[in-house]
Amino acid sequence: MSDIKEAVREKYGEIARNAQEASCCSTACDPITANLYDDAERAELPDLAVRASQGCGNPTALAALNPGEVVLDLGSGGGIDVLLSARRVGPTGKAYGIDMTDDMLALARKNAAEAGARNVEFLKGELEAIPLPDNAVDVIISNCVINLAADKDQVLREAYRVLKPGGRFAVSDVVSHGEVSEEIRGNMAQWVECIAGALEENDYAKKLTDAGFEAVEIVPTRSYDDHFFAAFVRAQKPSR
């Protein structure tokens, strides 16, 4: 697991430093990564936030965020989804981002300052140990990051812990039809490109249920090939 984390940290640190336009899954994944945000959304964001985006969806739009809500972005990168969330929840709400990469955190904070976003906060940490108290947020979003985690069960348990009762889990992620081969699973380059760590869709649903979530739904949004696809993964923490 430490090897995976280090490989991910190294790759995304480089992306932050270069602010390059390569996608999370490499240029071969353009059907998944292209045109995720409309012109109006891009126009209201710092250019570096857009250029550093590594996502496979637009969870801020799909999550139907409401004014006054508290949102947490798991693996917030350059901050694009945190900044969009902050606009949607307004001055009475708040948007947190968590990332383990110092260069990404520095870039996100720079982007937030340029955007004049005052209701945002970027936290350094790992998804397996979120630095927030229990029942702290209304909505969890994430954009093509949970597939990068080595211990997804712990990530989902942490997501459940920090959500308020009735809170929503609304993430974009790369998911697989059928099991991923051991050959791919063992390829570190495929891990950092969002392929080797993709969960099979039924396994993803089971892990969410095992963590305590209900109303689990996995909706394909874009196909990469016959085996991998981007999906909107939705679930809810019970109200009691």
Summary of the structure (lengths in Angstrom):
residues: 240
radius of gyration: 16.2
end to end distance: 33.7
largest distance: 48.3
contacts: 852
relative contact order: 0.16
helix: 40%
strand: 25%
